[in-house]
């Protein structure tokens, strides 16, 4: 159980650091070479396209387990420590913001209404006499 908790904490920190890398890529105070690498790493982290597709067993997940942490580590080494600390704090604040359950309920109700209306239209035009 302790291993699972450590793994979950590592995944949360990697998510935060991925967002911090994206913030660093947009910061004019970051050196250009670090900014270029940060943009590439952030694009890879948030891109739905992987180097190795996830449906390939075991190997498909290795790129997330190796490429992403290595890219974040390299960006951290290229960014001045005070800037990295500021970006990491901003990322932690942004990822820790509360979830609006009321807004989620509104969107879910909207999707249910759209699905019901679509179902009614399909029934009316395909199956009704």
Number of C-alpha atoms within 10 A of each C-alpha: 6 7 8 9 10 11 12 12 12 12 13 14 14 16 17 22 24 25 22 25 32 22 20 28 24 13 14 9 12 18 14 14 13 20 23 16 19 28 19 15 24 23 15 18 23 13 9 8 11 14 11 13 14 15 9 9 9 9 13 15 15 15 17 17 12 10 15 19 17 14 20 21 13 15 23 20 12 18 21 14 11 9 15 21 14 14 21 21 15 16 20 18 11 13 13 10 8 7 8 8 9 9 10 11 11 11 12 12 12 12 12 12 12 12 12 12 12 12 11 12 13 12 11 11 9 9 8 8 5
